[in-house]
Amino acid sequence: MAHLGGFAAITALVGYLTWRIAFTVPNTGANAAAAGVLIAFEAIPLVGMLVRMVTLWNIDSYAPPPVRTAPDGLTVAVLVPTYDEPAEVIVPTIAAACALQPAHQTWVLDDGDRPWVEEICQAYGARYVRRDVHDHAKAGNLNHALAVMEREAAAGSPDIDVIAVLDCDHVPLETFLTATLGWFADPGIALVQGPQSFYNAGAFDDDGVNGEQGLFFNVLMAARNHAEAGPFWCGSTALVRTRALREIGGVATDTIVEDMHTTLGLIRAGWRTAYHHQTLAVGLAPATADQYLLQRRRWGLGAMQVLAKERLWKAKHWMSWRNYYEYLTGTLWWLEGAATVLTLMIPVALLLSGAQTSTAGPAAFTAVFAGSFVVRLWGAKRLYRHQLSWTNALALRILRIPVGLSCAWWLLTRRTLEFQVTPKSGSAERVLGHVPRVLVVLMAALTAVLGYAAAGLAGAVPWRATPGATIASGAWLVVAATTVGLGMRRIRAAEFASSRRNAHRFAVRDTGRRHGPARVAGSRAGQARPAPGGHLDAPRRPAGLIASPAA
């Protein structure tokens, strides 16, 4: 069905473009040129769809069997970098990491120098590691741990062969190591990346069924598990061979996306990467618009740094064609927001000019345009293995406009960037998301242009367009204005307001026995209290399963 969907989407777009060129282009020179510009704009998605048909044709992969012990006697350390996160966030991760099999060490890398974190490490059996100089954020924290390992190995202690890295809000499942260490029986593998799975269904980038991260990890990253390609390090839920890191000088520190940048160093040095498509840890995605924008802005600006520093457009001589395509387009993708604004200006300009861009009547054009558009959406969703909600995806695309503009501005200014941690603690009060000013301006502009066109068609303002002259441009602007409205509505939705809790709460079903008088005194709905002399007796459970880390 995925292949059928891809063919259907491409066929619908090709058929629409053929109809536009063969039957709707005006005869006059100026109008024909204007129609050509709009048709070229409408044809832009075709190249991307053709490439995706190739890269997503087969996303199946095979993993080595689970292991009871690390292959070839490799020694393993699980590293948990942390900075300022509350106890509710880091305790479940530390506890689960210490309980993993096979035998390993667990190091908690505390860049916040907090005594209570050291006490937690002592309680669970983890090693507490701090440093005196807190430079280069997470990358510097990891490099300090690598330096400690190297010094201790030189002094006679066993060296660490593989490090597993977990963000402090990602709780590993018991299979995290046993399922992935088998990859390192291949001496050419430097990195094994697992998906980042999130259990807070309904997070800001998730509609409860399909999420932006789900599409990335379940489809796009899975497609990279190919002989000519390879996934990149995504920061958490990953294992890295320490010898490979030392060979390239450690974790990259000159960009704010140290994980992706380090992967390029590994590829340049001849190492390979692998993707283990199995849920290995669970965490929380950004729950609010502000958290989403902060995180995506950091990723986008870091991608621009990598693009510029590595000169990816010239990297073909040390990359396979698949890696070259994936990394180049993966970084340029973050300019999508700026490209969205620019492409919207084409139908705006044509609409305001009153140019005749189609000779088709309103009913015929609407039928063909809408039919083609619906088939394209239907087909693309199947090509992406149903890991896509178009309402959700279109709203998030609009929200990424500020991110794309920030990325474009950085390419012009090349200013210094600082690593910003996505907040993981609650706020003082519950606050609705703030709509970026650029979206307000864009929505006002689109509404004004459409209103002016409507007034012109009604004869209320001087305008030289005929009723059928601007239907093509107008159709695209209606779609654009609707999408912007969906994005703004999502930002201001009550379910994405900030939380005052440090821990994510979700409903659980449990049974218990009550001892004491049958009467329950002074109870309210959801707040039952035992009568004097009685108590409620229910099974205890680990705090990490009830109060889970905040996004």
C-alpha atoms as one frame of an Amber mdcrd trajectory, in Angstrom:
protein
   0.000   0.000   0.000   2.940   2.346   0.634   4.169   1.958  -2.948   0.648
   2.417  -4.317   0.259   5.578  -2.279   3.513   7.007  -3.616   2.554   6.258
  -7.217  -0.914   7.758  -6.646   0.497  10.990  -5.239   2.991  11.402  -8.076
   0.405  10.522 -10.730  -2.090  13.021  -9.277   0.462  15.835  -9.348   1.722
  14.984 -12.851  -1.863  14.773 -14.117  -2.743  18.128 -12.575   0.359  19.824
 -14.021  -0.333  18.308 -17.452  -3.890  19.618 -17.356  -2.689  23.057 -16.281
  -0.105  23.283 -19.082  -2.231  21.747 -21.840  -5.614  23.333 -21.160  -5.444
  26.348 -18.842  -2.490  28.539 -19.918  -3.650  31.891 -21.392  -2.568  32.868
 -24.903  -1.304  36.386 -24.230   2.401  36.786 -23.439   2.220  38.478 -20.028
  -0.528  36.223 -18.727   1.221  33.138 -20.097   4.402  34.128 -18.253   2.461
  34.664 -15.011   0.761  31.280 -15.405   4.162  29.680 -16.016   5.520  31.095
 -12.760   2.570  29.732 -10.795   2.750  26.316 -12.475   6.480  26.139 -11.682
   5.607  26.877  -8.047   2.999  24.117  -8.093   5.535  21.662  -9.565   8.143
  22.133  -6.810   6.953  19.144  -4.710   7.364  16.731  -7.645  11.141  16.322
  -7.290  10.878  15.656  -3.564   8.125  13.095  -4.091  10.171  11.215  -6.713
  13.222  11.073  -4.442  11.138   9.935  -1.463   9.700   7.121  -3.553  13.265
   5.841  -3.996  14.509   6.380  -0.437  11.341   5.063   1.240  10.788   2.116
  -1.100  12.005  -0.320   1.558  12.425   0.656   5.201  12.720  -2.872   6.592
  15.911  -3.790   8.423  17.351  -6.651  10.427  19.171  -6.544  13.750  21.588
  -8.998  15.351  20.067 -11.310  17.981  19.922 -10.145  21.613  22.952 -10.931
  23.770  23.363 -12.025  27.373  26.865 -10.590  27.621  28.683  -7.923  25.660
  30.351  -9.414  22.547  34.125  -9.932  22.620  34.224  -8.964  26.289  33.489
  -5.294  25.578  33.090  -3.117  28.664  30.117  -0.764  28.719  29.208   2.420
  30.572  25.805   4.102  30.456  26.220   7.887  30.585  23.399  10.153  31.794
  24.267  13.851  31.270  22.248  16.270  33.415  22.320  19.983  34.167  19.414
  21.561  36.049  16.601  19.020  35.828  14.526  18.292  38.973  14.617  14.973
  40.830  11.313  13.897  39.282  13.051  13.890  35.900  16.366  12.209  36.599
  15.578   9.621  39.300  13.589   7.208  37.044  16.363   7.298  34.429  19.154
   6.672  36.950  17.251   3.844  38.632  16.426   2.117  35.337  19.953   2.589
  33.956  21.527   0.976  37.025  19.214  -2.042  36.713  20.119  -2.783  33.078
  21.734  -6.038  31.965  24.380  -7.152  31.097  27.018  -5.979  33.578  27.950
  -2.328  33.014  28.728   0.911  34.772  26.299   3.822  35.107  27.807   7.307
  35.185  25.696  10.375  35.991  27.429  13.433  34.518  26.182  16.344  36.624
  27.009  19.739  35.139  24.941  21.377  37.877  27.233  20.372  40.789  24.265
  19.371  42.960  24.962  17.412  46.171  21.521  15.799  46.134  22.266  14.251
  42.740  25.361  12.640  44.241  23.229  11.264  47.073  20.801   9.751  44.540
  23.729   8.125  42.701  24.977   6.584  45.947  21.503   5.248  46.714  21.140
   3.501  43.334  24.754   2.485  42.778  25.620   4.922  39.986  28.909   6.791
  39.702  28.656  10.546  40.193  30.884  12.616  37.881  31.295  16.400  37.895
  33.794  18.782  36.325  35.336  22.076  37.371  34.997  23.864  34.013  31.542
  23.739  32.465  32.337  24.517  28.840  30.737  23.284  25.602  27.508  22.178
  27.320  26.550  18.522  26.774  29.421  17.851  24.368  31.948  19.112  26.911
  30.290  17.051  29.622  30.633  13.875  27.548  34.219  14.677  26.565  35.134
  15.143  30.225  33.785  11.665  30.968  35.806  10.240  28.049  38.930  11.920
  29.438  38.303  10.415  32.879  37.948   6.955  31.300  41.197   7.398  29.380
  43.133   8.562  32.470  41.847   5.665  34.548  42.676   3.179  31.793  46.228
   4.566  31.636  46.453   4.040  35.393  45.530   0.364  35.029  41.731   0.322
  35.320  39.706  -1.504  32.648  38.985   0.758  29.705  35.417   1.447  28.557
  34.840   0.120  25.026  31.262   1.296  24.436  29.329   4.192  25.945  25.548
   4.291  25.895  24.123   7.804  26.120  20.714   8.589  27.594  19.221  12.021
  28.052  18.237  12.369  31.682  14.510  12.297  30.823  14.719   9.070  28.772
  14.025   6.010  30.895  15.666   2.908  29.371  13.756  -0.333  29.001  15.372
  -3.532  30.240  16.337  -4.486  26.641  18.304  -1.288  25.996  21.727  -2.968
  26.149  20.923  -6.616  25.458  19.171  -5.734  22.182  21.870  -3.411  20.838
  25.307  -4.602  21.968  25.282  -7.348  19.332  25.875  -4.696  16.669  29.392
  -4.138  18.017  30.491  -7.636  17.014  31.070  -5.868  13.673  34.349  -3.937
  14.198  33.369  -1.349  11.595  30.298  -0.130  13.528  30.921   3.028  15.536
  27.369   4.096  16.380  24.041   2.392  17.011  21.061   4.733  17.247  17.667
   3.681  18.538  14.347   5.492  18.159  13.328   8.078  20.699   9.896   6.963
  21.799   7.512   9.194  23.738   4.607   8.058  25.845   2.869  11.408  26.330
   0.416  10.931  23.461  -1.027  14.284  22.544   2.204  16.249  23.027   2.575
  19.430  21.014   4.093  17.691  17.969   1.768  14.705  18.287  -1.961  14.303
  17.645  -2.161  11.237  19.904  -1.667   8.795  17.026   0.955  10.230  14.665
   3.771  12.481  15.778   6.481  14.429  14.007   9.124  12.438  15.887   7.319
   9.194  15.083   7.570   9.961  11.364  11.257  10.745  11.728  12.250   7.681
  13.760   9.829   5.112  12.339  10.161   6.029   8.660  12.947   8.454   7.755
  15.613   7.058  10.087  14.579   3.485   9.317  15.083   4.248   5.613  18.682
   5.256   6.350  19.580   1.784   7.620  21.001   1.061   4.199  24.374  -0.064
   2.863  24.894   3.329   1.208  23.543   5.388   4.106  23.415   5.384   7.876
  21.577   7.152  10.673  23.105   9.976  12.629  23.497  10.240  16.380  20.361
  11.829  17.817  21.785  12.602  21.250  19.940  10.012  23.308  19.137   6.290
  23.126  22.428   5.613  21.342  25.596   3.563  21.820  29.011   4.702  20.563
  32.366   2.925  20.372  34.854   4.940  22.451  37.784   4.075  20.181  35.958
   5.683  17.263  35.257   8.823  19.302  38.874   9.114  20.367  40.003   8.673
  16.764  38.080  11.784  15.696  39.024  13.848  18.743  35.935  13.242  20.861
  32.437  14.649  20.651  32.257  17.697  18.357  32.163  20.989  20.299  32.073
  23.668  17.619  28.338  23.453  16.882  25.244  23.234  19.100  24.201  19.911
  17.518  27.155  17.873  18.740  25.488  14.561  17.949  24.895  15.082  14.235
  28.238  16.860  13.792  30.084  14.004  15.523  28.428  11.514  13.176  29.878
  13.312  10.173  33.315  13.005  11.752  32.811   9.272  12.154  31.692   8.873
   8.525  34.649  10.920   7.271  36.979   8.628   9.248  35.489   5.539   7.573
  33.251   4.288  10.380  29.709   3.043   9.819  26.498   3.673  11.745  23.415
   1.510  12.277  19.806   2.028  13.286  18.141  -0.359  15.723  14.429   0.045
  15.026  13.041  -1.081  18.366  11.725   0.898  21.314  14.595   0.970  23.801
  13.683   3.876  26.076  10.704   6.121  26.708  10.573   9.826  27.427   8.476
  12.893  26.848   8.226  15.117  23.788   7.882  18.910  24.181   4.472  19.567
  25.659   4.102  23.276  24.845   4.613  25.504  21.826   7.428  27.385  23.573
   9.313  24.163  24.345   8.803  22.938  20.775  10.066  26.178  19.243  13.092
  26.368  21.546  14.103  22.795  20.754  13.509  23.037  17.006  15.260  26.393
  16.812  18.348  24.879  18.439  18.271  21.942  16.040  17.759  24.218  13.038
  20.491  26.697  13.928  22.857  23.833  14.720  22.120  22.319  11.319  23.071
  25.628   9.714  26.372  25.545  11.617  27.074  22.030  10.352  26.117  23.019
   6.795  28.561  25.924   6.853  31.444  24.335   8.790  31.427  21.044   6.896
  30.591  22.647   3.521  28.139  19.854   2.914  27.456  20.963  -0.637  31.068
  19.896  -1.393  31.046  16.700   0.696  30.265  14.235  -2.100  33.899  13.098
  -2.394  33.884  11.538   1.093  30.252  10.420   1.260  28.079   7.901  -0.533
  25.353   9.433  -2.687  22.671   8.443  -0.154  24.511  10.015   2.762  25.262
  13.089   0.669  21.600  13.489  -0.215  20.314  12.766   3.291  22.696  15.106
   5.134  22.521  17.938   2.613  18.735  17.914   2.350  18.407  17.218   6.074
  20.223  20.442   6.926  18.635  22.533   4.173  15.211  21.310   5.344  15.480
  23.658   8.306  15.159  26.575   5.868  11.671  25.280   5.073  10.018  28.068
   7.085  11.768  30.794   5.103  10.970  28.970   1.852   7.306  28.773   2.886
   7.109  32.546   3.224   8.854  33.118  -0.112   6.664  30.684  -2.004   3.535
  32.270  -0.551   4.635  35.563  -2.051   4.295  34.134  -5.580   0.498  33.608
  -5.500   0.160  36.838  -3.467   1.959  38.826  -6.160  -0.018  37.194  -8.955
  -3.300  37.741  -7.154  -2.594  41.427  -6.545  -1.414  41.929 -10.111  -4.680
  40.606 -11.479  -2.803  38.496 -14.018  -4.779  35.812 -15.840  -3.150  32.565
 -14.664  -5.849  30.121 -15.789  -8.482  29.979 -18.485 -10.467  27.291 -16.667
 -13.796  28.204 -15.164 -14.173  28.381 -11.348 -16.083  25.091 -11.069 -13.730
  23.122 -13.328 -10.596  24.493 -11.678 -11.892  23.842  -8.160 -12.819  20.253
  -9.024  -9.462  19.405 -10.600  -7.395  21.249  -7.984  -9.259  19.749  -5.011
  -9.298  16.230  -6.478  -5.580  16.275  -7.167  -4.781  17.739  -3.756  -6.811
  15.118  -1.875  -5.214  12.228  -3.788  -1.762  13.642  -3.096  -2.472  13.840
   0.637  -3.922  10.321   0.636  -0.984   8.843  -1.258   1.755  10.616   0.688
   0.292   9.448   3.996   0.564   5.845   2.825   4.067   6.343   1.479   4.976
   7.571   4.968   3.451   4.392   6.444   0.566   6.263   8.104   3.037   7.980
  10.453   1.561  11.299   9.434  -1.455  13.405  10.314  -1.888  16.105   7.701
  -3.744  18.474  10.037  -0.952  18.140  12.547   1.828  18.293   9.951   0.512
  21.396   8.184   0.003  23.235  11.479   3.567  22.441  12.574   4.935  23.527
   9.203   3.467  26.962   9.787   4.897  27.048  13.310   8.352  26.334  11.886
   8.280  29.570   9.878  10.042  31.478  12.717  12.621  28.674  12.906  13.317
  28.874   9.174  13.650  32.657   9.280  16.083  32.388  12.211  18.149  29.864
  10.243  18.238  32.092   7.163  19.254  35.078   9.307  22.089  33.094  10.907
  23.468  32.179   7.476  23.679  35.903   6.766  25.104  37.034  10.127  27.038
  33.942  11.358  26.655  35.120  14.943  27.785  33.064  17.930  25.238  30.561
  19.238  24.808  29.086  22.702  23.373  25.681  23.602  19.933  26.121  25.162
  18.463  23.239  27.146  14.776  22.477  26.584  13.029  23.211  29.933  12.044
  20.056  31.795  10.518  21.488  34.956   7.095  22.920  35.635   6.276  26.624
  35.491   4.947  28.880  38.232   1.543  29.105  36.566  -0.398  27.611  33.680
   0.186  29.798  30.600  -1.162  29.434  27.064   1.290  29.369  24.166   2.488
  32.640  22.644   1.881  33.048  18.908   5.063  34.344  17.214   4.587  37.834
  15.794   5.626  36.757  12.303   2.632  34.398  12.139   0.242  37.158  13.213
   1.637  39.432  10.502   1.469  36.656   7.901  -2.141  35.801   8.757  -3.139
  39.464   8.608  -1.440  39.874   5.219  -3.078  36.784   3.709  -6.491  37.826
   5.008  -6.048  41.351   3.653  -4.992  40.118   0.197  -7.911  37.698  -0.033
 -10.284  40.375   1.206  -9.004  42.861  -1.358  -9.416  40.288  -4.124 -12.974
  39.546  -3.018 -13.778  43.248  -2.913 -12.284  43.683  -6.378 -14.390  40.888
  -7.820 -17.447  42.541  -6.251 -16.527  45.864  -7.848 -15.994  47.590  -4.494
 -12.375  48.564  -5.233 -10.617  49.365  -8.503  -9.165  46.153  -9.813  -8.643
  44.998 -13.363  -9.006  41.252 -12.802 -11.866  39.177 -14.162 -13.713  36.643
 -11.979 -11.789  33.693 -13.387  -8.428  35.410 -13.593  -7.110  34.715 -10.111
  -8.737  31.467  -9.098  -5.461  29.497  -9.177  -3.621  31.990  -6.981  -6.655
  32.428  -4.759  -7.023  28.674  -4.225  -3.447  28.409  -2.973  -3.864  31.401
  -0.666  -7.060  29.972   0.835  -5.146  26.774   1.612  -2.301  28.842   3.060
  -4.541  31.010   5.244  -6.369  27.937   6.551  -3.066  26.274   7.419  -1.774
  29.371   9.221  -5.013  29.484  11.181  -4.597  25.839  12.217  -1.072  26.550
  13.402  -2.114  29.565  15.477  -5.023  27.642  16.955  -2.716  24.803  17.988
  -0.327  27.188  19.741  -3.136  28.715  21.803  -4.905  25.424  22.580  -5.533
  24.832  26.297  -4.145  21.285  26.179  -0.721  22.676  25.242  -0.522  25.226
  28.052   2.423  25.042  30.439   2.139  22.784  33.482   2.961  23.604  37.094
   4.099  20.033  37.690   7.655  18.761  37.264   6.329  15.321  36.382   3.963
  14.117  33.701   0.782  12.593  35.142  -1.441  10.044  33.485  -4.352   7.956
  34.658  -3.718   4.446  35.978  -6.090   1.697  37.077  -5.235  -0.062  40.299
  -6.925  -2.111  42.994  -6.554  -1.754  46.763  -7.982  -2.923  50.049  -9.424
  -0.535  52.594  -9.194  -1.422  56.299 -11.359   0.321  58.876 -14.916   1.620
  59.074 -16.920   1.393  55.874 -17.897   5.055  56.112 -15.614   7.493  54.294
 -15.742  10.880  55.968 -15.297  14.294  54.416 -14.720  12.994  50.903 -15.077
  14.834  47.653 -15.056  13.539  44.124 -11.561  12.270  43.459 -10.429  13.073
  47.057 -11.667  10.151  49.172 -10.281  10.080  52.733 -10.547   7.259  55.260
 -12.598   7.773  58.398 -10.642   8.252  61.662  -8.857   5.058  62.646  -8.920
   3.601  59.113  -6.389   3.601  56.291  -6.167   2.851  52.610  -3.851  -0.038
  51.743  -2.739  -0.135  48.079   0.326  -1.673  46.433   3.338   0.608  46.256
   4.949   1.222  42.870   8.143   2.930  41.712   7.783   6.695  41.542   9.090
   6.690  37.972   6.045   4.771  36.769   3.562   7.205  38.270   5.317  10.555
  38.113   7.274  10.475  34.886   9.779  13.081  33.726   8.485  16.290  32.261
   9.276  17.265  28.690
